[in-house]
């Protein structure tokens, strides 16, 4: 019988009532069994976070930074274990799991560095006569304990982006991991428990869906940080309008290919890979490929060939580039969307077949906007190709989406890059590459239905805190 993995309640491994089975999306094999928290234990975790606020905030910066450095180092030491676990419960190929672990190492390292320089600002107030001798010191303080709700697609690094900034600013955090992928977050909690932080600094609780409404609205958790769907984000925002709600939501990321780009084959290969990495289950995987009419006829065959060349299959094979989707329900959904698009007149250039949770990477063109694939986030290994005639039309198409997370543009022209930065209504514009690029220290987040607030350690630290000014009087400035 498979052992049951405990959750972490206020820094202690704990068992609740009932359990959750975690299965491999690829093989269906049982990966692990996780204990579920009771309502009473959830209350204990929230109360503990509330009670430990002052102690955690009072820790010197070097203590918080040391803890973050320790977490970063221990993830690096156990990198193979983390990568294997991510692949087992998430299904992403090992090559991507290893990359996620490396990013988590960096995320906690960045947080340690930010914790050391989290100092505030000085402001002279004697610019007016009535403030002679006065100096303002503005510092940021935590709004209160954080509820972090994590998705399945990056079960380590997106948990890290909630835990690391919270520790850096000195506030406790309660993590609700995705039901499909709780094991990685629980392993991370084990490492956090090794530090000298107060035990109640972190709880990681697998929670039944029906219990979340009460958690979301609990006033002792004044900050909610969700990475997930825009539907869930809307529900949380409506249920807790008085809270600081940070939402990293969906996207149908677009990339533009301008005629000045010198290597169309390399661009096609890059787009093909990052339209299908994580089986397309990334908010910034390429979904819409906009190609200038001058290079469209040359580019589409190159992109088709690059998609066909991707290695699919067993995620434990180091050569596999595209693994399974998270479950069969979503795999079936996307094949139905592809069928709907082709019935409506779209051209299927390649892919679209399905075997269980494995979906063959698909590329379509002339997809009507009235179809699901033409109007919604696919979150699957599928891309659509769109022809545009000039920048005005291209930018108009990119901005025509209800989402606005990141966009990419393959161009060598600096003026085009700056115009894209000004006119594309997205949180980030990536020049010379796909929109899927993300460095973990950079501000990351969306406009429109793609969310509010920013990740990236320093940016998240701002979102978790608020300003408080101290005015000193009678100084010889």
Secondary structure as UniProt FT lines:
FT   STRAND          4..5
FT   STRAND          7..9
FT   TURN            10..11
FT   STRAND          12..14
FT   STRAND          19..23
FT   TURN            25..27
FT   STRAND          30..35
FT   HELIX           39..57
FT   HELIX           61..77
FT   HELIX           79..90
FT   HELIX           94..116
FT   STRAND          121..124
FT   TURN            126..127
FT   HELIX           129..131
FT   TURN            132..133
FT   STRAND          135..142
FT   STRAND          146..149
FT   TURN            153..156
FT   HELIX           157..169
FT   STRAND          173..176
FT   TURN            179..180
FT   HELIX           183..192
FT   TURN            193..194
FT   HELIX           199..201
FT   STRAND          202..204
FT   HELIX           209..211
FT   HELIX           212..217
FT   TURN            219..220
FT   STRAND          223..227
FT   HELIX           230..239
FT   TURN            240..242
FT   STRAND          244..248
FT   STRAND          254..257
FT   TURN            259..260
FT   HELIX           264..276
FT   HELIX           277..280
FT   TURN            283..284
FT   STRAND          288..292
FT   HELIX           293..308
FT   TURN            315..316
FT   TURN            318..319
FT   HELIX           328..343
FT   TURN            344..345
FT   STRAND          347..350
FT   STRAND          354..355
FT   TURN            356..357
FT   STRAND          358..359
FT   STRAND          362..365
FT   TURN            369..370
FT   HELIX           372..375
FT   STRAND          382..388
FT   HELIX           391..399
FT   STRAND          403..404
FT   STRAND          406..410
FT   HELIX           414..423
FT   STRAND          428..431
FT   TURN            435..436
FT   TURN            440..441
FT   STRAND          447..448
FT   TURN            449..450
FT   STRAND          451..452
FT   HELIX           457..463
FT   STRAND          465..472
//
